[in-house]
Amino acid sequence: MRTTYALVQLAAALMAAPEDRHWGYQLSKASGVQSGAMYPRLSTMLAEGWLEDGWEDQQEADGRPPRRYYTLTERGKAELGALLTRADQDQRFRGMNLGYA
């Protein structure tokens, strides 16, 4: 996967809470990446085995349609951690707030 600003921002948002379930809207707000750029990257991460997805159950949805969530796999944590380490040393990404845990 090509390392882009959108990917780095999305990786930082995911790694800020690596054990949590992440929702598309929440990820978009946390990363600043719009849905048109975010969802293709999430799909690629799913295909690579970096993420797993699921749907919240009807009780959690509280009357609205259930939301799809994403969780990091162990492989995903390792890959995104390495990506963020490389980005932190890459001049193209200097000045970006990569404040992940």
N, C-alpha and C positions, 0 to 999 in steps of 0.2 A: 504494500500500500504506500502510495506516494505521501511523503510528509509535507502537509500543507498547514497553513494557519488554522483552518477549520479543524483539521485532525488534531493538531496540538491543543487547541482550545477545548475540544470535545474530550480528549484524553485527560486533560487537567480536571475537567468537571467530573468525570467518572472516578478518577483516582482521589478526588477530594473526600469521597466517602465510598471506598472500595467494597465494603461489605453490604451496602444498601441496595435496595431496588431503586432503579432510576426510571422516571417517566419521561416521555418525549418532550412535553411542554417544559417540565422542570429542567431538563438537560439543555434545551434551547435557551432558556433564560439564564442559566448558570454559565453557559459557555459563550453566549452571544452569537451562536451559529444558527442561522435560519434553517427552517425545516427542509428546504430544497437542497441544502448542502449536508445537513445532518443525517437524514434518513438513509441516503446511499452509503454513507460511512458506517452507520450502525448495521446495515445489511451486510456489508463486507466483513465487519467484525464478527457478526453471527456466523457467516460462512467460514471464517478462519478459526472459529472455536474460541474467540476471545470473550464472547458474550453468550449468555443464554437468555431466552425470553419466555414470557408467560403472560397470562391475563389475570387481573385481580378477580377475586370471586364476587359474586353478585352482592353479598352482604357488605363487602368493602365498598362497592360502587355506590351504595346508598341512594338508589333510585336513578342514577345516571348510567349511561353505557359503561361497561367495564373498560379500564385502561390497560394497554399493553405496557409491560415493564421489562426492563433489561437488568441483568445482573452480570457482574464480571466473573469469569472463570479464573482459576489459578493461572492458567496460561495467559489469559488476558491481562491479569495484574502484572505478570512478568513482562509481557510484550509492551504494554503501555508504560510501565515504569521505565523500561529501557528507552522507549521512544522519547519520553519526557527528559530523561538524562541526556540523550543526544541533542534534543531541542534546546536544552539549557546551555549547551556548549556551541550551538550553531548561531552564527552571527545574524542570520535571517530572523531569528526569533528573540533576539536581545530586546529587553524592555517589556516583554510579555510577562504578565503576572502568572507564573506557573505554580502558584501556591497550593500545591496538593500535599496531602499528608505524607 
